[in-house]
Amino acid sequence: MDRTFSDKEALGPEPAGKPSFEPWAGPAILLVDLDAFFASVEQLDHPAWRGKPVVVGGDADKRGVVAAASYEARAFGVRSAMPASTARTLCPDAIWTQGNHGRYREMSRRVMEVLDRESPFVQQVSIDEAFVDVSPTAHNTEHPVAVAQRIQDRVEAFGLTCSIGLGTSKTVAKIASDMDKPRGLTVVYPGCEKAFLAPLPVRALSGIGAAAERELHRHGIETLGGLAEAGLPFLKRLFGKNGATMHVRAKGCDDAPVEADDKVKSVSNEISFASDLTTSDEVDSVLASIASKVGRRLRVKGLRGHTLSLKVRFDDRSVKSVQRRLEEASDDDLLFAPLLFAMVREVWRPGIPVRLLGVGMSGFDEGEAAQERLFELPPDENGKVQAGGARAHRPILEDADKRSGLLRATDQVRERFGEDAVQFGHEMATRMRTTGSGSKNPADYK
């Protein structure tokens, strides 16, 4: 046990035999966080990389970003979400890899299976994090600390490590999990939440970003203790209903349950470009490629959506988005890709540099009612069809049976030989334009 927040002194190493811990009464929530997960998997699979700085991310010469950094790389100041060019400057001798997300999903599933064996209440919040409810009951009398230690041992048997926070709420468990890494176990016993949280900076609380932090500092609130003591009406005036949530969490009193949310709300993919796109052919080709990835993921999950979304980020980092509801739910990218060609022209015209494009599908449980048809857009004020016209709305392959057969065949080949086994021309062209940085869609890892 690395850190213990208790009314009593931390217990030292246990003698051989059954360990004993301070009694635990009430809820017991774990937050299990896999340490430097992507980089750790790479070091596991490449023994020669162990003990060396490893960076998983995109090309430093193509606007790439860091997806993960080993602890050896972090010692040089490298952090996730950092521009790859900055990371290369900080740690020029690092080993770079774009990563293997299939392998990461495999290892994540193995760890989640360990958690599922420990409790029926597991809530995976990302590929490398999950809450676990291990509250003692009349039928489960094992001490929560013992459960946490066993999880760490079982994860270590895979060649990975995890840091765990244990507390009476999800808020406390989450913050505790960040206190001691790697392979730390931070325990906050019942009744000690206030003493644990009070001295921490407000930014330690999930949901408080840079803007909220600045606003709190402006009013003299810099710690979670100060936030807990602030008047609730005052916080509501500042942040609306989020103010009430902050107040409860800062006091360590939130009672949000650990509940598995297996319902996928959206499936999406986005790509950043090494050099900006400026022509219609470039934009349409990339949109077709991204649509193909989204369609494939929808079919793998057995999902069809009613709401198609488009995201465009320009070279000045401004972002615009467009949504369309489909008359019938779809997982057919050869059908909905042409609609994207028209949607993008609502917010972009050739010549304007595009830095990123993203496509998403949601509305899996919506009814059949629709606001507009898939292949019809209303005319403009002059009675003309919107930009993109008939060409943009005609399916890439007109015959529905042929479309279905082609998608089924390519899915089968990719399932057997890998995602890159079959590629259309637009997909090959798109790969040459990317930064090499993978995007994360939490639903894709479940």
N, C-alpha and C positions, 0 to 999 in steps of 0.2 A: 504494500500500500504506500503510494508515494506522498500523498497529501491527505490529511484528515481534518475536517472542520467539525469540532465537537466541543461539548462542555467539559469533556475529560481529556487527558493527555492522549496523544495518538498511541495506539498499541504498537509495541515493538514486534519483531519477527516471532511468529508462533513456533512453539516447540513441535516436535514430531507428533503426529496424531491429529485428531479432529480440532480444527482451529475454533477459537471463540472470539466473538466480536461484541461490541456494545449492542444492546437490544435495539431493534428497529421497529417502530410502530408507525403504521400509516403507509401512504403511497411510497413506492420506490421506483424511480424512473432512471434508466440508463440512456446515455447518448454514446453510442459506439462510433468512433471516427477513425477510419483507416488512415494511417500515417503516410503522407506524401504518396498517395496510392498509385497513381500512374507511374511515377518514377520508381517506386518500390517494386512494382511488377516488372519493370524493365530490368532492374538490378537482379531480381530473382531469376529472370530468364537469360540474363547475360552475366554470368559469374565474374567475368573480367571487369565489369562496371561497378562492382560492389566496392564501397569505400571511396568512390570517385564522384565528382559533381556530374549529375545527369539532369538534362533539361528536356522535357517533352513539350513540343510546340512547333510553331510554324517557322518558315524561313525568315531569317533576320533581314535578308535583302528583298523580301516581298511583303513587308508590312505584317509579318507574322506576330503572334503573341504567345506568351508562355502559358501552357495548360497546366503544367506541374513541374516542380523542381525538387530534387532530392535534398536531404538535409545538408549534404556536403556543398551543394550549389547555393542553398539558402545562407550559408555562412558568408558568402560573397555579396549578399544582398539581393539575390535573385528571388522573385516572388511570382506567383501565378497572376495572370492577367497583365503582366508587365510586357511592354513591347519587346519583341525578340532582339531587336537591335540594341536596346539598353542592356538586356541580359548578357548579350555577347560582349559588350564593353566591360561589364562588371566581372564576368567570368569567361575570359577568352578560351580557356582550356577545357571548358565543359564538353561533355559528350552530348550531342544533340540527336534527337529522334522525333519523328512525327507521331510515333506511337502506334499501338495496335488495339483499337477499341473493342474488337471482338474478344481479345484476350482479357481486357479489363472487365467486360461484361461477364465472362466466364468466372473470373476470380470473385467478382462481386456476388454472383449467385451462390458460390460455395460458402462465402461468409454469411450471407443471409440465411442459408440453410442451417448454419450453426445457431443463429439467433432464433430461428423458428423452432428449433428443438428445445430451446430454453424457455420460451413463452409463447402463448397463442396471440399475444398482443405485441406485434412488431410493426412499426411504421417507418418504412424506408423513405428518406427525404432526399436522397441523391444517390449516385452510384457508390459513394464511399461513406455514407452516414445513415444511421437508423436509430430511432428511439425504441426501447424495449421496456415494457412494464414487468417488473419482477417483484411486485408488492407481495409481502408475506400474507398468506391466508391460512385458513384452518387446514387446508389440504396441501399447501405449499409452505413449509416452515423453514426452508433453507434461507440462510441470511443473504441479503442482496449483494454484499461485498464478496461472498464466496462465489456467487454466480458470475460477477464481473471478472474475478480472477480466472475462473474456468474459461470464460469466453476469450480472454487474452491468451491463455495457454493454447486453446484450440486454433485461434487465428495464427499464432506463431508457428504452429505445426504446418501451416501452409507456406511458410517462408515469409510472412508479412507480420506487421505489428499494428496494434490499434491503441488509441488513447480513449479512456472512458471517463465520463463524468457521471456521478451518482448523486441524486438528490430527490426531493419530494415533489418536484415539478419538472416539466420539460424545460422551462427557462433556466432553472438552476443547473440541471444536467447539462444543457448545452454550453453554458458559460464555464462550468467546471471542466468539461472535456478539453477546453482550450488552455487550461492552466498549466499543464505539464505534458510536454511532448518531447520525443516520441515515447510510446509505451507507458504513458502515465495513467495513474488511477487516482482521481481526485474525488473524495467522498465528503459530502455535506450532510451531516446527520440532521434528523428532524429537530426543529427548534433553533437551528444555527443559520438559517437562511439570511436573516438580516445582517448578522455579523460578517457573513461571507460576501454579500452583495454590496453593502454600504460603501466600502472604500473604492470600489471599481469605477472607472470612468463611464460616463453615460453611453459612450459608443460601444461598450461591451455588450449592451442589450440588443438582441436581435430586433430589427425593425427601426433602429435609430441610425439613420444615414448621416452624411455630411451636413445636409441642410438642417435637419432636426437638431444635430449637435450644435451647430452655430446658433440656432435660435435659443436653445437651452442655456448655452454659455452667455448669451446676451442678457439673460435674466439671472445670471449668477448661479446657475445649476450645472455643476460639473461632475458630480458623482451620482451613483445610483441611490446612495443614502439621501442626497439632496432631492433627487427626483421622487423618492418614496415619501418624503416629508412635504413636498409641494402640495398645495391645495388642489383637489380634483377639479373644481370649477375653473381654476386658473389654467390647468393643463388642457381642459376641454376647449377653452377659449383659444388656446394656442394651436391645438392639433385636431380639434373635433373629436370624433369617437376614438381615434387613435391615441389621444391623450389619456383616456380611461384605461386602454390596454397597457400603455407604458407604465401607468401608475401601479396597476395590479402586478405587473411583471417585476417592477423594481422592488416591490415588497416581498417578492418570492411567493406570492399567494395564488398564482394562476392555477387553475384546475383543468386545463385542457387535457382530454384523455389521449392516450396512445391508441390510435385506431388506424388500421390499414386502409389506405385509400387506393384501391386497385383500379378505380375508374379512371381511364385515361381521358383527360380533358381536351388535349390537342396533340397533334403530331406535326412537327415542323422541322425545317432545315434552313440554314442560312450560310452564305458564302461571302467572305471578304476577298477582294481582288488585289493582286500584286500591283497592277496598274489599272487606273480607272477605265470603265467602259463608257463609250461615247456614241456608238452606232446602234441602230436598230437590230442588225444581225447579231452583234455581240450580246445585247440584252436579251433578245428572244432565245438565243442559243442557251444562255445560262439559265433562264427561267425554265426552259424545257428540261434541262439537266436536273435542276432542283426539284421540279415537279415529279420527275422520275423517281428520285429518292423518297419523296413523301408518299407517292403512290405505292412504292414497294413496301414501305413500313406500314402503311395502312393495311395492305393485303396480308402481311405477315401477322398482324394483330387481329385480323378479321373485322376491321372497322371500316365504316363508310360515313363520310361527313357531309353536312349540309352547308357549312360556312367555309368559304375559301378566303384566305388572307394573304396579302402581299405587303412586304416591308421594303422600303428603299432608303438607303443612306447615301447622301451625296458627299462630294469631296470636302464640303465645309462642315461635315458631320451632322448636318440637319437630317431629320428623318420624317418621311411621310409614309402613310399606310392606306390601304384600300381593302374593303371587304365586299364580298358578294355572297348571297345565299343562293344555293342551287335548288332547282325544282325537285330533283331527286338526289338522294344521298349517293355519293360516288367515292370509289377508290381507284378510278381509272384515270391515270395521268395523261394518257393519250387523248382523253376527252376534255379534262379541265385545263390542261396546259394552254390551249389557245385562248381561253378566257383571260389568263394571266397576261397575254400579249396586249389585250385591250385595256386591262386594269392598269398596267404600268404607264400607259399613255395618258391616263388621267392625271398623273403627277409628274410626268417626265416627258421631255421631247429630245430628239437626237441632238447631240452636241453638248448636253449637260453631263458633266462627269459623274459617274455612279461608282461608289466605293464598296457597297454591299447590297445584296439582294437576299430576301428571305421569303419563304412560302410556308404557309401553315394550313391545316385543315382541322376544323372543330365542329361542334354541333352534332355530335353522334347520336344524341337522344331526342333531337328536335322532330316535330311533326312534319307532315308532308307539305304543309302550306308554305308558299314561297312568295317573295316580293317581286322577283324577276326570273325570267327563264335563263337557262344556261347559255343559250346561243342567241339571245336577243338583248341588246342594250337600247335604251330609248334614244331617239334622235335629239340633236342639239336644237338651239332656238331657231336655227335656220332650216330645220327639217332634215338635216343631214345625219347620216350614221356617224357615231363617235369614232375617233381615231382608232385604227386597228381594223375596222370594217369587217366585211364578210370573211376576208382571208383569216383574220385573227380569231374568228369564232367557229371556223370549220374544223371538226376533229382532225387530228393528225392522220388518222386512218378512218375513213368514213364508215366502213362496214363494221357493225358492232360485234359480230361473231368473229371476224378476223382480228379485231382489236383484242378481244378476250383471249383468243388463242395465242396471239403473240405475247401478251403479258404473262399468260400461264406458262408458256414455254421458257421465256427468259427468267421468270421466277424460279422455275425448277432447276435451270442450269446454275443460277446464282446460289441456290440453296445447296447444291451438291459441290460446286467448285469454287465458291466464293463470290463476293459482290463484284469483283472486277473481271469475272470470267466472260461476261457479255457486256459490251458497251456500245451505245449508239454514238454516232459521230459527234453530236452536240455534247455528250458526256465527256468524250476524250478531249475536245477543245476546251471545255470548262476546267478540267484538271490542270491544264497548262497555265490557266489564269489565276489560280488560287494562291493564297499566302502559305498554304500548307498547315494552317491552324484548324483543328477540328472544332466543330460546334457541339455543345452539349444540349440535348433535349432529354430531361429526366425520364420521360416516358419511354424513351428508347432503351433504357438500361434495365427495365423491369421484365 
